[in-house]
C-alpha cells in the first residue's frame, strides 16, 4: 500500500507497482567443475502509484548455475549483495 494526501487527509491506495527488466550483459566470473558464478547486468524499469512516470536503474545479480544439473540456478546473491538463496 502507498499513502497519499488528499484534501488534508492521508489515504492508503494500492501501490500498483510494475517492473520489467532487460538484460544488458553477463560475465562468467568463475568456473569450477561446471559450476559457474555469473554476474548478470540488467536495466530495470519500474512504475508505482508514487512514481507514475517511472524510473530506470541498472542492477547486477550474482548468479550461480550448475551445468551438471541442467543449468539449474543454485544461488542468487552473495554475502555483500544478498538477493536470496537457492531458486527451485
N, C-alpha and C positions, 0 to 999 in steps of 0.2 A: 504494500500500500504506500502511496505517496500522500503527502499532505499539501494542501494549498489553501491560501487565504482568500475568502470570498466575502465581500461586504463586512470585513472586520472579524469574520469567524473562520476558524480552521476546519477544513473538511478533509476527510480521507477519501481518496479516489484510487481506483485501480492503477497500478504502476504502468501497465501497457508497455512493457519492456520488450523490445525486439533486438536481435543481434544476428549478424551474419559475418562470416569470415571468408577471406580469400587467401589461399596460400601464396606466399612470395617465393620462398626457397626453403631448402632443407640441407643440412650438412651433417654427415656422419662424423661423430666426434671420436668414436672408438668401435672396435670390432673384436670381440673376444669369443672365439669358438661359435660364431654365428649369432651372438647376442650383440646387437648394435645399440649404441646410445646416439640418438639423433637430435640435433637442435632444429626445430621447425619454426619458421618465421611466418606470421600471418598478419594481414591487415584486418582489423575488426571494426565494423561499423555498427553503432548501437543508437537506438532512439528510446525515449520513455516519455511519460506524462510530464516529467520535469525538464526534459531536453528534447522537445518535439522536432527540432531541426537536426538533432543527432550530432554525432561526433565520430571521429575515426582515430584509432590508435594502432600501433604496431606492437604485437606481443610475440614472445618467444616461449615455446614449450620444449622442455627436455623430455624426450620420449624414448623408452627402452622397448625394443622389439626383438623377438626371438625367431630367427629364420627356421630353426629346427621344429618349431611348433606352429608352422604355417603363418609366420609373421605376426604372431599374437603379440599384442601390446601388453607388456608385463609391468610397466611402471610409467607414470607421468609425473614429472616434477623432480625435485631434489631437496636436500636439506636447506639450501639457500633460497629455493624457489618452490615451496610446497604447492602442488596442484592436486594432490590426491595420491592414491596408491593404485594397486592393480586394477585394470579395467577388464571386465569379463564380458 
